[in-house]
Amino acid sequence: MSETNAKTMSMIVTKGTLDWAYPPFILATTAAAMGLDVTMFFTFYGLGLLKKDLNLKVSTLGNPAMEMPMGGGHMAMPNIMAALPGMTGLTSNMMRDMIKKKGVASIEELRELAVEAEVKMIACQMTMDLFEYKREDMIDGPVLGGAASYIDVAQQSDINLYI
């Protein structure tokens, strides 16, 4: 039996918060740098990651694993905090500050790298219609397509991810 390396990767991107935006773009740009042909299918809340103007937020709600480094330790963000006014903004700013301090690329930078690396991005037409997004709301580069467009790619991909 001969070993072959993966040559293609596809992923469905369904989440649009700041913390969930990183995994698909990091994986896509890394795979592209390793020589894989990569396709990303953006649907539902993930579609927002293709908007020209990003205002990504972090939510502590439903994320019990979220811990932020503070005072030499790690502070867990309890779900109850999400109910307090201004908490989404506070946790989002804390995450952005931490990203900047640690020298991590922004989502805009990673997205630009993906475009430069010729990662194919498909914006879900149904979701565009559902959320009433216009093509001019989106960055240049992504093509419009539906579930069948993704399935065509996924059938031929060596690696398929759902994020």
Secondary structure, 3 states (H helix, E strand, C coil): CCCCCCCEEEEEECCCCHHHHHHHHHHHHHHHHCCCEEEEEECHHHHHHHECCCCCCCCCCCCCCCEEEECCEEEECCHHHHHCCCHHHHHHHHHHHHHHHCCCCCHHHHHHHHHHCCCEEEEEHHHHHHCCCCHHHECCCCEEECHHHHHHHHHHCCEEEEC
